[in-house]
Amino acid sequence: MPLPSPQLRELPRQASCAVRIRYEELLEFVTDLFALRGLAPERAATAAEALCYGDLTGLSSHGLANLTRLYLPLFDEGRVDPAAEPEILADRGAAVLLDARRALGLWAAGLAMDLAVERAARFGIGLVSVRGGTHLGCAGHHAARAVRGGMVGIVASNCGGQRIARPPGGRLAMLGTNPLSVAAPAGEHHPFVLDMSTTVVPTGRIRAAARAGQPVPAGWLADDQGLAVTDPAALDRGEAHLRWLGGDPATGAYKGYGLGLVVEVLSALVGGAALGPAAAALDGDGGPSGRDDDIGYLVAAIAPGTLRPQAEFARDSAGLFATLLGCPPVSPAEPVRYPGWLEGERARAALRDGVPLDPARYAELAELAAGTGLRLPAALGGEN
């Protein structure tokens, strides 16, 4: 999948005066926050790593921006059970059906991938179908857990009963953004990590632009007549809706819509989670409807080493992505990359120089620190 232009990839992820804090201190702070909400220490640490991954890799719309907007309210509203014990409902060896029982998705999706990896080591493939889930954050983070064991990871997630996007030609929202991720080893280079919504962008990118007071490119949103909308706040005002990958029907919107349905089938229909296209969707008014409860995940790990020598797979995987990096670019200023490379570079820089946070995010952390008694991570070069 070709990467978007650098301008689109950076909008609105970078702040001109970012506050940088050490990753370890950020991770500890978020871990402690989750622990205060009742998560066991190990679960809190896993969840914090999943959330901080967004800011570490530059995917800030899915990082700490969601801490006070999404995750903490899930606890406060009782939609997440911090003490939930996921239950295996069916176990067929290579395939498992797991009820997450409203566990925090940032942790539960990692648990599901670790189980899939364990089964893949025994059977060549491990597939864990999850119902009763909550928002999992960056799907790519969970898919990449398989790469640590030299495997290929796959994560697909619907949005539970939440409906955001309309079928092409439809008047009512029927599906969520339905993310899909695939991760694979790339030898000495950053792992391949495709993490994509099946809409042009996820809602987090739209709302991040709205918070920053920036317009979005034509093609992300459309009004009821199909005309482009560049005001990101129009989404939550009900004056615009997300477009599918491909844009117009003539340029491939049915492919994005079809991929959204693929994710719905794999993540929710297979395991019995809530469906976006349920009867209640027909009572909608054209805008978003429903809630993202009872989310479904399909989590899978593939172990090529059970089918052919692992060393051969590792050699070929490294060669595949090295060859892509060696492709001559049209413009020397824009070398050829692959999904996951840029995020890997950002993470490397953030681990060295500090994780960049928008000042507004840092102010939110300061408020949380003041309200909980936790120590606010120090801004590098400053005092707190």
C-alpha positions as CSV (number, residue, x, y, z in Angstrom):
1,M,0.0,0.0,0.0
2,P,1.6,3.3,-1.0
3,L,2.3,5.8,1.8
4,P,0.3,9.0,1.7
5,S,2.3,12.2,0.9
6,P,4.5,13.5,3.7
7,Q,2.1,16.5,4.1
8,L,-0.9,14.3,4.7
9,R,1.0,12.0,7.0
10,E,2.0,14.9,9.2
11,L,-1.4,16.5,9.5
12,P,-2.1,17.2,12.3
13,R,0.3,15.0,14.2
14,Q,3.1,17.3,14.9
15,A,3.1,20.3,17.2
16,S,5.3,23.3,16.4
17,C,6.3,23.6,20.1
18,A,6.0,20.0,21.3
19,V,6.8,19.2,24.9
20,R,9.3,16.3,25.0
21,I,9.3,13.8,27.9
22,R,11.2,10.6,28.5
23,Y,9.4,7.5,27.3
24,E,10.0,5.6,30.4
25,E,8.6,8.3,32.6
26,L,5.5,8.7,30.3
27,L,5.0,4.9,30.4
28,E,5.2,4.9,34.2
29,F,2.8,7.8,34.6
30,V,0.1,6.2,32.3
31,T,0.6,2.8,34.0
32,D,0.0,4.4,37.4
33,L,-3.1,6.1,36.0
34,F,-4.6,2.9,34.8
35,A,-3.7,1.2,38.1
36,L,-5.6,3.8,40.0
37,R,-8.6,2.9,37.9
38,G,-8.4,-0.7,39.2
39,L,-6.2,-2.5,36.6
40,A,-3.7,-5.0,38.0
41,P,-0.1,-3.7,37.6
42,E,0.9,-6.0,34.8
43,R,-2.3,-5.2,32.9
44,A,-1.9,-1.5,33.5
45,A,1.7,-1.6,32.1
46,T,0.6,-3.5,29.0
47,A,-2.3,-1.0,28.4
48,A,0.0,2.0,28.9
49,E,2.5,0.6,26.4
50,A,-0.3,0.2,23.8
51,L,-1.6,3.7,24.4
52,C,1.8,5.4,24.4
53,Y,2.7,3.6,21.2
54,G,0.6,6.2,19.3
55,D,2.7,9.1,20.5
56,L,5.9,7.2,20.3
57,T,5.4,6.5,16.6
58,G,3.8,9.8,15.7
59,L,0.3,8.3,15.4
60,S,-0.8,10.8,18.1
61,S,-4.5,10.8,17.1
62,H,-4.6,7.3,18.6
63,G,-2.3,8.0,21.6
64,L,-2.7,10.2,24.7
65,A,-5.2,12.3,22.9
66,N,-7.7,9.5,23.8
67,L,-6.7,9.2,27.4
68,T,-9.2,11.7,28.8
69,R,-11.5,11.7,25.8
70,L,-12.1,7.9,25.5
71,Y,-10.3,5.5,27.9
72,L,-10.8,7.1,31.4
73,P,-14.5,7.8,30.6
74,L,-14.9,4.2,29.8
75,F,-13.9,3.4,33.3
76,D,-16.0,6.2,34.8
77,E,-19.1,5.1,32.9
78,G,-18.7,1.4,33.8
79,R,-18.3,0.4,30.2
80,V,-14.9,-1.2,31.0
81,D,-14.5,-3.7,33.8
82,P,-10.9,-3.3,35.2
83,A,-11.2,-6.7,37.0
84,A,-12.6,-8.6,34.0
85,E,-11.3,-12.1,33.5
86,P,-11.6,-13.0,29.8
87,E,-13.2,-16.4,29.3
88,I,-12.4,-19.0,26.6
89,L,-15.8,-20.1,25.2
90,A,-14.4,-22.5,22.6
91,D,-11.0,-24.0,22.1
92,R,-10.2,-25.9,19.0
93,G,-6.4,-25.8,19.3
94,A,-5.4,-23.5,16.5
95,A,-8.7,-21.5,16.9
96,V,-10.1,-20.0,20.1
97,L,-13.2,-18.0,20.9
98,L,-12.6,-15.5,23.7
99,D,-15.1,-13.4,25.5
100,A,-13.2,-10.3,26.8
101,R,-16.0,-9.5,29.2
102,R,-15.5,-5.7,28.8
103,A,-11.8,-5.8,29.7
104,L,-9.8,-2.8,28.6
105,G,-9.0,-3.4,24.9
106,L,-5.6,-1.9,25.2
107,W,-4.7,-4.9,27.4
108,A,-7.1,-7.5,26.1
109,A,-6.0,-7.3,22.5
110,G,-2.4,-7.9,23.5
111,L,-3.5,-10.9,25.6
112,A,-5.4,-12.3,22.5
113,M,-2.3,-11.8,20.3
114,D,0.0,-13.5,22.8
115,L,-2.4,-16.5,22.9
116,A,-2.5,-16.5,19.1
117,V,1.3,-16.6,19.0
118,E,1.4,-19.5,21.5
119,R,-1.0,-21.5,19.4
120,A,0.8,-20.6,16.1
121,A,4.1,-22.0,17.6
122,R,2.2,-25.3,18.0
123,F,0.0,-25.4,15.0
124,G,1.5,-23.1,12.4
125,I,-1.4,-20.6,12.9
126,G,-3.2,-19.2,15.9
127,L,-6.6,-17.5,15.5
128,V,-8.3,-15.9,18.4
129,S,-11.8,-14.5,17.8
130,V,-12.8,-12.0,20.5
131,R,-16.2,-10.8,21.5
132,G,-17.1,-8.4,24.3
133,G,-14.2,-6.2,23.6
134,T,-13.6,-2.4,24.1
135,H,-11.5,0.0,22.1
136,L,-8.0,-1.5,21.4
137,G,-6.1,1.6,20.3
138,C,-3.6,1.2,17.5
139,A,-4.2,-2.2,15.9
140,G,-0.7,-2.2,14.5
141,H,0.8,-2.3,18.0
142,H,-1.0,-5.5,18.7
143,A,-0.2,-7.0,15.3
144,A,3.5,-6.2,15.8
145,R,3.6,-8.4,19.0
146,A,3.7,-11.4,16.7
147,V,6.8,-10.0,15.0
148,R,8.8,-10.4,18.2
149,G,8.5,-14.2,17.7
150,G,9.4,-14.0,14.0
151,M,5.8,-14.4,13.0
152,V,3.2,-12.5,10.9
153,G,0.5,-10.8,12.9
154,I,-3.0,-9.9,11.8
155,V,-5.6,-7.8,13.7
156,A,-9.0,-6.7,12.4
157,S,-11.5,-4.9,14.6
158,N,-15.0,-3.6,14.1
159,C,-16.4,-0.7,16.1
160,G,-19.0,-2.8,18.0
161,G,-22.4,-1.3,17.7
162,Q,-21.1,2.1,16.6
163,R,-21.9,3.2,13.1
164,I,-20.0,6.1,11.4
165,A,-19.7,5.5,7.7
166,R,-22.4,5.0,5.0
167,P,-22.4,2.5,2.3
168,P,-21.8,4.1,-1.1
169,G,-25.1,5.6,-2.2
170,G,-26.6,5.0,1.2
171,R,-28.3,7.6,3.5
172,L,-27.6,5.9,6.8
173,A,-24.4,5.1,8.7
174,M,-23.9,1.3,8.8
175,L,-20.2,0.6,9.6
176,G,-17.4,1.8,11.8
177,T,-14.0,2.8,10.5
178,N,-13.1,-0.9,10.9
179,P,-9.3,-0.9,11.2
180,L,-7.1,-3.7,9.7
181,S,-3.4,-4.4,10.5
182,V,-0.8,-6.8,9.2
183,A,2.7,-6.9,10.6
184,A,5.8,-8.9,9.5
185,P,9.5,-9.0,10.2
186,A,11.8,-7.0,8.0
187,G,15.3,-8.2,9.0
188,E,17.5,-5.4,10.2
189,H,15.0,-2.8,9.1
190,H,11.9,-1.6,11.0
191,P,9.1,-4.2,10.9
192,F,6.4,-3.9,8.2
193,V,3.3,-2.7,10.0
194,L,0.3,-1.8,8.0
195,D,-2.3,-0.2,10.2
196,M,-5.2,1.3,8.3
197,S,-8.8,2.2,8.7
198,T,-11.0,1.2,5.8
199,T,-12.3,4.7,5.6
200,V,-9.9,7.3,4.1
201,V,-8.9,8.2,7.7
202,P,-10.1,7.3,11.1
203,T,-12.2,9.7,13.1
204,G,-9.3,10.4,15.4
205,R,-7.5,12.2,12.6
206,I,-10.5,14.3,11.9
207,R,-11.0,15.3,15.5
208,A,-7.3,16.0,16.0
209,A,-7.5,18.5,13.1
210,A,-10.6,20.1,14.7
211,R,-8.8,20.5,18.0
212,A,-5.8,22.1,16.2
213,G,-8.1,24.4,14.2
214,Q,-6.8,23.0,10.9
215,P,-8.8,22.2,7.8
216,V,-8.6,18.6,6.4
217,P,-7.8,17.8,2.8
218,A,-10.7,17.6,0.3
219,G,-11.6,13.9,0.0
220,W,-11.7,13.0,3.7
221,L,-15.2,14.2,4.3
222,A,-18.3,14.7,2.2
223,D,-21.8,16.2,2.8
224,D,-25.1,14.6,1.9
225,Q,-24.7,15.7,-1.7
226,G,-21.3,14.2,-2.0
227,L,-19.5,17.5,-2.0
228,A,-16.1,17.8,-0.3
229,V,-16.1,19.2,3.2
230,T,-12.8,20.6,4.7
231,D,-14.1,21.7,8.1
232,P,-13.3,18.8,10.4
233,A,-15.8,20.0,13.1
234,A,-18.6,19.3,10.5
235,L,-18.2,15.6,11.3
236,D,-19.4,15.9,14.9
237,R,-22.0,18.6,13.9
238,G,-23.6,16.0,11.6
239,E,-22.9,18.0,8.5
240,A,-20.4,15.6,7.0
241,H,-19.5,11.9,6.9
242,L,-16.4,9.9,6.4
243,R,-15.5,8.6,2.9
244,W,-14.3,5.2,2.1
245,L,-10.8,4.4,0.8
246,G,-11.0,5.0,-2.9
247,G,-13.1,8.2,-2.6
248,D,-15.8,8.1,-5.2
249,P,-17.4,4.9,-6.6
250,A,-15.7,5.6,-9.9
251,T,-12.3,5.6,-8.2
252,G,-12.6,2.7,-5.9
253,A,-14.9,3.5,-3.0
254,Y,-16.5,0.1,-3.3
255,K,-13.1,-1.4,-2.5
256,G,-12.8,0.5,0.8
257,Y,-16.4,-0.3,1.6
258,G,-15.8,-3.9,0.8
259,L,-12.7,-4.0,3.0
260,G,-14.9,-2.5,5.8
261,L,-17.3,-5.3,5.4
262,V,-14.5,-7.9,5.3
263,V,-13.4,-6.6,8.7
264,E,-17.0,-6.7,10.0
265,V,-17.3,-10.3,8.9
266,L,-14.0,-11.5,10.3
267,S,-14.0,-9.6,13.5
268,A,-17.6,-9.6,14.6
269,L,-19.7,-12.0,12.6
270,V,-17.3,-14.9,13.2
271,G,-17.1,-14.4,16.9
272,G,-20.5,-13.2,17.7
273,A,-19.7,-9.6,18.7
274,A,-22.1,-6.6,18.0
275,L,-22.6,-5.8,14.4
276,G,-22.7,-2.3,12.9
277,P,-25.3,-3.2,10.2
278,A,-27.9,-4.4,12.7
279,A,-31.6,-3.6,12.6
280,A,-31.1,-0.6,14.8
281,A,-29.0,1.0,12.1
282,L,-32.2,1.5,10.0
283,D,-33.5,3.9,12.7
284,G,-30.6,6.3,12.2
285,D,-30.9,9.9,10.9
286,G,-27.9,9.8,8.6
287,G,-25.3,10.7,11.3
288,P,-23.3,8.5,13.5
289,S,-25.3,6.2,15.8
290,G,-24.9,3.4,18.3
291,R,-22.0,3.0,20.8
292,D,-18.7,1.2,20.5
293,D,-19.6,-1.5,23.0
294,D,-19.1,-5.3,22.4
295,I,-16.4,-4.8,19.9
296,G,-15.1,-7.8,18.0
297,Y,-11.5,-8.6,17.1
298,L,-10.0,-11.1,14.8
299,V,-6.4,-11.7,16.1
300,A,-4.1,-14.1,14.2
301,A,-0.5,-15.1,14.2
302,I,1.1,-17.1,11.4
303,A,4.4,-19.0,12.0
304,P,6.1,-19.5,8.7
305,G,8.8,-21.6,10.5
306,T,6.3,-24.4,10.8
307,L,5.9,-24.6,7.1
308,R,9.5,-24.0,5.9
309,P,12.8,-23.3,7.5
310,Q,12.5,-20.1,9.7
311,A,15.9,-19.0,8.5
312,E,14.7,-19.0,4.9
313,F,11.6,-17.0,5.8
314,A,13.7,-14.5,7.7
315,R,16.1,-14.1,4.8
316,D,13.3,-13.6,2.2
317,S,11.4,-11.2,4.5
318,A,14.5,-9.1,5.0
319,G,15.2,-9.1,1.3
320,L,11.6,-8.1,0.4
321,F,11.7,-5.0,2.4
322,A,15.3,-4.1,1.7
323,T,14.5,-4.3,-2.0
324,L,11.6,-1.9,-1.5
325,L,13.9,0.6,0.3
326,G,16.3,0.3,-2.6
327,C,13.8,1.3,-5.3
328,P,14.9,4.4,-7.1
329,P,12.5,7.3,-6.1
330,V,11.0,9.7,-8.5
331,S,12.1,12.5,-6.2
332,P,15.3,12.1,-4.1
333,A,13.6,14.1,-1.4
334,E,10.9,11.4,-1.1
335,P,12.6,8.0,-1.0
336,V,10.5,4.8,-1.3
337,R,9.4,3.4,2.1
338,Y,6.9,0.9,3.3
339,P,4.2,1.0,6.1
340,G,5.9,0.9,9.5
341,W,9.3,2.3,8.4
342,L,8.4,6.0,9.2
343,E,6.8,5.0,12.4
344,G,9.9,3.0,13.4
345,E,12.1,6.0,12.7
346,R,9.9,8.3,14.8
347,A,10.0,5.8,17.6
348,R,13.8,5.6,17.5
349,A,14.0,9.4,17.6
350,A,11.5,9.6,20.5
351,L,13.3,7.0,22.5
352,R,16.5,9.1,22.1
353,D,15.2,12.6,22.4
354,G,11.9,12.2,24.3
355,V,8.3,11.6,23.2
356,P,6.9,14.8,21.6
357,L,3.5,15.8,23.0
358,D,1.3,18.6,22.0
359,P,1.2,21.3,24.8
360,A,-2.5,20.6,25.2
361,R,-1.8,16.9,25.9
362,Y,0.9,17.8,28.4
363,A,-1.5,20.2,30.2
364,E,-4.1,17.3,30.4
365,L,-1.4,15.2,32.0
366,A,-0.7,18.0,34.5
367,E,-4.3,18.2,35.4
368,L,-4.4,14.4,35.9
369,A,-1.3,14.6,38.1
370,A,-2.8,17.3,40.2
371,G,-6.0,15.4,40.7
372,T,-4.4,12.0,41.5
373,G,-1.2,13.0,43.4
374,L,0.9,11.3,40.8
375,R,4.2,12.9,39.8
376,L,4.0,14.7,36.5
377,P,6.7,13.5,34.0
378,A,9.3,16.3,33.6
379,A,9.5,18.1,30.3
380,L,13.0,17.7,29.0
381,G,14.9,20.9,29.5
382,G,12.4,22.2,32.0
383,E,11.2,21.9,35.6
384,N,7.8,20.7,36.9
